[in-house]
């Protein structure tokens, strides 16, 4: 019997790819035979320790899906990372709310949104993927599910983040900052020794956001997307802009059509710039393909990323659209 969710999802994707002129039967594909070398790529400086944790799993022969979860668990538990998990800056009501998604080499995926009190939302997202027929759980339902699965309820608002929130309350002005370097979503992609790709994305979202706001990070095809035949992409920055263009799905489909990861990232940023007031916010994209190539592009200067490949785990600065 055909799984109803898979049937509906497959039909929707077929319609969308046809609409975009990316028919699977005729589109030029960027596909290799699974012999791409292992690699890890992730957003911002907190990607360095995340990549190292990923590499430990991959080097021991582990699967990419296990590796990406292990990797983003690192910044999720780091109180000095003010935009991911424990220690993340709260919303304007002083509550830390978390979003995350994860996707494996089979196309299976899970996510949580508006989750409170749980330090590792990515691990809850994986439980949604593996233990339910759903893709996303949200709010109180996501929390109840996490507690049923044995996750511990915790206070995620650290003294440092509370002090920052109280300082913000003095004026209560909400102005998104173009470049909050190293204080943003961690999006991470990995290729394991078998050539399989998985991805993860996790965040506490925009600081001082309206209570209940959900960004792109838990949305498959916005904050993160992978296709084991082609490659994967992750996003960071102003989530609303990414959601309006389904940026990571777009990037993967552009790579399916023959573009390199770099070309695909640049076009995805260009789609935003064509229709949105792009000079007032930052977006950064990362992408990899099955050949082991990678790409990175952002709207403004300041986006950097960590790449672990060929035995080196190093930071790189992304190229960008707005000059001067």
Secondary structure, DSSP 4 states (H G I P E B T S, - for coil): ---HHHHHHHHHHHHHHHHTT--TTTS------S-PPPEEEEESTTHHHHHHHHHHHHHTT--HHHHHHHHHHHHHT-TT-TTSSTT----TTS---EEEEEE-TTS-EEEEEEE-S-S-HHHHHHHHHHHSS-SEEEHHHHHHHHHHTTPPP-----HHHHHHHHHHHTT------S--TT-S-EEEEEE-TTS-EEEEEEE--STTPPTT---STTSBTTTEEEETTTEEEEEEE-HHHHHHHTHHHHHHHHHHTT--HHHHHHHHHHHHHHHS-GGGS-EEEEEEETTS-EEEEESSTT-EEEEEETTEEEEEEPEES---
